[in-house]
Amino acid sequence: MGADIEEYGKVALYGLYFDHDKATLKAESKPALDEVAKLLKAHPEWNFYVVGHTDMTGSLEYNRKLSRDRAEAVITALVNDYAIPRARLEADGVGPLVPVFTNKKDAGRAKNRRVELVLK
């Protein structure tokens, strides 16, 4: 993760799982959250936008809200469970506007549903 941040200024956080159509993090997200927290603690000088992304299923307005709510859920977990200072993280959501794969196939839609850390 740190190498991607150094080179690209961002990193996709795959391994975060949410209930369908909700911003509730599932328990199986813990290993990914552990790694994010480890990175944040190793680099206290780094501050991030936590940006949620969705696939193109549903309306733009719905997906933008859902993606932002999911980003906020990640921040809440990092603050509450890992003592990461809230001031280092800011949530936003872009919904389906920045796909990394086609939305025509299930595998592509799954990759588009992600949260990214974007270095401030």
Secondary structure as GFF3:
##gff-version 3
##sequence-region A 1 120
A	DSSP	alpha_helix	2	8	.	.	.	ID=ss1
A	DSSP	beta_strand	10	12	.	.	.	ID=ss2
A	DSSP	three_ten_helix	27	29	.	.	.	ID=ss3
A	DSSP	alpha_helix	30	42	.	.	.	ID=ss4
A	DSSP	beta_strand	48	53	.	.	.	ID=ss5
A	DSSP	alpha_helix	60	82	.	.	.	ID=ss6
A	DSSP	three_ten_helix	86	88	.	.	.	ID=ss7
A	DSSP	beta_strand	89	93	.	.	.	ID=ss8
A	DSSP	alpha_helix	106	112	.	.	.	ID=ss9
A	DSSP	beta_strand	114	119	.	.	.	ID=ss10
###
